[in-house]
Amino acid sequence: MPKTKIRSLCVLVGCSMSLVACGGKDDVSKNAATAAGNIQPPAIPASTFPGSEKSKFNLTDGPDVCFRAAAKQLGDTTKVSELTSFFSLGKDIDPMVSTPPGSMTSCIVQYQNPQDPRKLQQVSMDVTTGSFGPPRPVEISVMGGDATKFRLEDHLIALSQVNAAGLKAVMDGQKASMDQVYGKYGWSGVRLESPDGFDSKHTLRLDLDGRLASNDIKKGGYASISTDGKTIRRNFLKP
């Protein structure tokens, strides 16, 4: 698996400039991975951020709810590069949020273009209806390495090979440890991330945000998990 850095840019107005900023929570390891080489997280349209509109899905439907919706829409044999789903924290953790805790605020999938396997395209869910919009082209640029030798296949995995449902056991297993650190917390993101400088294969990622029990400061972290949903490869959930 080559460690060539590729940057995917969604061809939408205002999308390409916000890839890193909108990809999710900042963290040292992710920034280092970006420097080492990976497919950047898909941009999040502004309409998918937490608001007052009711979401069709909730994290209680399972951490794989976006994955299941994507498989239903695209087919479980579809090869994807990345999938990003985010969930509301609720007012107790983020006073600016008006949606109930766990409400899905975005579900975005980047996948291999069935008409041209050399390319990617992206679909985004309207979280109020649960339906996906039309596919949008994604521009790939290779940063570092020989662009002529880049193979998109090296950065794809079939949805059927990802067991995001297994993350429920991981989340439950972290509860006792998280309860010691956070007075209140919520799982804010479930993602599938493409190979990067740390991992030669795809990984699942869980994002957590909460209020520290010691001083009520808002803080969070993440954990990277194998695509079978069983093995925690890196755990940075605690501050």
C-alpha positions as CSV (number, residue, x, y, z in Angstrom):
1,M,0.0,0.0,0.0
2,P,1.7,3.3,-1.1
3,K,1.8,6.1,1.4
4,T,1.3,8.7,-1.3
5,K,-0.6,11.7,0.0
6,I,-3.8,12.4,-2.0
7,R,-6.2,15.2,-1.5
8,S,-9.8,14.9,-2.5
9,L,-11.6,18.1,-3.3
10,C,-15.4,18.1,-3.6
11,V,-16.4,20.1,-6.7
12,L,-18.9,22.4,-5.0
13,V,-18.9,26.1,-4.3
14,G,-17.0,26.8,-1.1
15,C,-16.3,23.1,-0.6
16,S,-12.6,22.7,-1.6
17,M,-11.3,25.3,0.8
18,S,-13.1,23.9,3.9
19,L,-12.0,20.2,3.7
20,V,-9.6,20.2,6.7
21,A,-11.5,22.7,8.8
22,C,-14.8,20.9,8.3
23,G,-13.4,17.4,8.6
24,G,-14.0,17.2,12.3
25,K,-12.1,17.7,15.6
26,D,-8.5,18.8,15.5
27,D,-5.9,16.5,17.0
28,V,-2.2,16.0,16.9
29,S,-2.2,12.6,15.4
30,K,-4.6,13.5,12.6
31,N,-2.6,16.6,11.7
32,A,0.5,14.4,11.6
33,A,-1.3,11.9,9.4
34,T,-2.3,14.7,7.1
35,A,1.3,15.8,6.8
36,A,2.4,12.2,6.2
37,G,-0.2,11.5,3.6
38,N,-3.9,10.6,3.3
39,I,-7.2,11.3,1.7
40,Q,-8.6,14.4,3.3
41,P,-12.0,14.1,5.0
42,P,-15.0,15.2,2.8
43,A,-16.3,18.7,3.2
44,I,-19.4,19.1,5.3
45,P,-22.1,21.3,3.7
46,A,-23.3,24.0,6.0
47,S,-26.9,22.7,5.9
48,T,-25.8,19.5,7.7
49,F,-24.6,21.2,10.8
50,P,-26.7,21.0,14.0
51,G,-29.8,23.2,13.8
52,S,-33.4,23.2,14.8
53,E,-34.6,20.7,12.1
54,K,-35.4,17.2,13.3
55,S,-33.1,14.5,12.0
56,K,-34.5,11.2,10.8
57,F,-31.7,9.2,12.4
58,N,-30.1,9.1,15.8
59,L,-27.0,7.4,17.3
60,T,-29.4,5.1,19.2
61,D,-30.1,3.6,15.7
62,G,-26.5,2.3,15.9
63,P,-23.1,3.7,15.2
64,D,-23.3,2.2,11.7
65,V,-26.5,4.0,10.8
66,C,-24.8,6.1,8.0
67,F,-23.0,3.0,6.8
68,R,-26.3,1.1,6.4
69,A,-27.9,4.0,4.7
70,A,-25.0,4.2,2.3
71,A,-25.1,0.5,1.6
72,K,-28.8,0.7,0.9
73,Q,-28.3,3.7,-1.5
74,L,-25.1,2.5,-3.3
75,G,-25.0,-1.2,-2.6
76,D,-22.8,-3.0,-0.1
77,T,-20.2,-3.9,-2.7
78,T,-19.5,-0.3,-3.5
79,K,-15.9,0.7,-2.8
80,V,-15.6,3.8,-0.7
81,S,-12.6,6.0,0.2
82,E,-14.1,7.7,3.3
83,L,-17.4,8.0,5.1
84,T,-18.2,10.7,7.7
85,S,-21.1,10.9,10.1
86,F,-21.5,13.4,12.9
87,F,-24.0,13.5,15.7
88,S,-25.4,16.2,18.0
89,L,-24.0,16.6,21.5
90,G,-27.1,18.2,22.9
91,K,-27.4,21.5,24.9
92,D,-25.9,20.0,28.1
93,I,-22.5,19.7,26.3
94,D,-22.8,22.4,23.6
95,P,-25.3,25.3,24.5
96,M,-25.2,26.4,20.8
97,V,-26.9,23.1,19.7
98,S,-30.7,22.9,19.5
99,T,-31.0,19.3,18.2
100,P,-31.5,16.5,20.7
101,P,-28.5,14.5,21.8
102,G,-27.4,11.9,19.3
103,S,-29.3,13.4,16.3
104,M,-27.4,12.7,13.1
105,T,-26.2,16.0,11.6
106,S,-24.3,14.7,8.6
107,C,-23.7,11.5,6.6
108,I,-21.3,11.9,3.7
109,V,-19.8,9.2,1.5
110,Q,-16.9,9.4,-1.0
111,Y,-16.9,6.4,-3.3
112,Q,-15.6,5.1,-6.6
113,N,-17.3,6.5,-9.6
114,P,-19.1,3.5,-11.2
115,Q,-18.8,5.1,-14.7
116,D,-15.1,5.8,-14.3
117,P,-13.2,3.7,-11.7
118,R,-10.3,6.1,-11.7
119,K,-12.4,8.8,-10.1
120,L,-14.3,9.5,-6.9
121,Q,-17.7,11.0,-6.3
122,Q,-19.6,12.0,-3.2
123,V,-23.1,11.9,-1.9
124,S,-24.5,13.8,1.1
125,M,-27.6,12.9,3.1
126,D,-30.4,15.3,3.8
127,V,-30.6,14.3,7.5
128,T,-34.2,15.5,7.8
129,T,-35.5,13.0,5.2
130,G,-32.8,10.4,5.3
131,S,-32.4,10.5,1.5
132,F,-29.2,11.2,-0.3
133,G,-28.7,14.0,-2.9
134,P,-27.3,13.5,-6.3
135,P,-23.6,12.5,-6.7
136,R,-21.0,15.2,-6.9
137,P,-17.7,14.8,-8.6
138,V,-14.6,14.8,-6.4
139,E,-11.3,16.0,-7.7
140,I,-8.2,14.1,-6.5
141,S,-4.8,15.7,-6.4
142,V,-1.6,13.7,-5.5
143,M,0.7,15.6,-3.1
144,G,4.0,13.9,-2.7
145,G,5.3,10.9,-4.7
146,D,4.8,10.2,-8.4
147,A,1.3,11.1,-9.5
148,T,1.6,8.8,-12.5
149,K,1.9,5.8,-10.2
150,F,-1.1,6.6,-8.0
151,R,-3.8,3.9,-7.9
152,L,-7.2,4.8,-6.5
153,E,-7.8,1.1,-5.8
154,D,-5.2,1.3,-3.0
155,H,-7.4,3.8,-1.2
156,L,-10.8,2.0,-1.4
157,I,-12.6,-0.6,0.6
158,A,-16.0,-2.3,0.0
159,L,-18.7,-1.3,2.4
160,S,-19.4,-5.0,3.0
161,Q,-15.9,-5.3,4.5
162,V,-16.5,-2.7,7.2
163,N,-18.2,-3.7,10.4
164,A,-19.2,-0.3,11.9
165,A,-21.9,-2.0,14.0
166,G,-19.0,-3.5,16.1
167,L,-18.2,0.0,17.4
168,K,-21.2,-0.3,19.8
169,A,-19.2,-2.8,21.9
170,V,-16.2,-0.5,21.8
171,M,-18.3,2.5,22.9
172,D,-19.8,0.4,25.7
173,G,-16.4,-0.8,26.8
174,Q,-15.1,2.8,27.2
175,K,-18.0,3.9,29.4
176,A,-16.4,3.2,32.8
177,S,-13.1,4.9,31.8
178,M,-14.9,7.9,30.3
179,D,-17.2,8.4,33.3
180,Q,-14.0,8.9,35.4
181,V,-12.9,11.9,33.2
182,Y,-16.1,13.5,31.8
183,G,-19.0,14.7,33.8
184,K,-21.0,14.6,30.6
185,Y,-20.0,13.4,27.2
186,G,-21.4,12.2,23.8
187,W,-20.1,10.3,20.8
188,S,-19.9,13.1,18.1
189,G,-18.5,11.3,15.1
190,V,-18.3,7.9,13.5
191,R,-16.1,7.7,10.4
192,L,-14.3,5.5,8.0
193,E,-10.8,6.9,7.2
194,S,-8.6,6.0,4.3
195,P,-5.0,4.8,4.7
196,D,-2.5,7.4,5.9
197,G,0.9,7.9,7.4
198,F,-0.1,5.8,10.5
199,D,-2.2,3.1,8.9
200,S,-1.6,1.2,5.7
201,K,-5.3,0.1,5.7
202,H,-8.6,1.8,6.3
203,T,-9.6,2.4,9.9
204,L,-12.8,3.4,11.7
205,R,-12.8,6.4,14.0
206,L,-14.9,7.4,17.0
207,D,-15.0,11.0,18.0
208,L,-16.1,12.0,21.6
209,D,-16.8,15.4,23.1
210,G,-17.8,16.3,26.6
211,R,-17.4,18.4,29.7
212,L,-14.5,17.5,32.1
213,A,-15.7,16.4,35.5
214,S,-13.0,18.4,37.2
215,N,-13.9,21.9,35.8
216,D,-16.7,21.6,33.2
217,I,-14.3,22.6,30.4
218,K,-15.4,21.3,27.0
219,K,-12.9,18.7,25.7
220,G,-12.8,15.7,23.5
221,G,-10.7,13.1,21.7
222,Y,-10.9,10.1,19.4
223,A,-10.1,6.5,18.9
224,S,-9.0,4.6,15.8
225,I,-10.4,1.1,15.4
226,S,-9.8,-1.7,12.9
227,T,-12.5,-2.1,10.2
228,D,-13.8,-5.2,11.8
229,G,-14.9,-3.0,14.7
230,K,-13.0,-5.0,17.3
231,T,-9.4,-3.7,17.8
232,I,-8.6,-0.3,19.1
233,R,-5.4,0.8,17.3
234,R,-5.0,4.2,19.0
235,N,-6.9,5.6,21.9
236,F,-6.9,9.3,22.5
237,L,-10.3,9.7,24.0
238,K,-9.0,11.1,27.2
239,P,-7.5,14.6,27.2
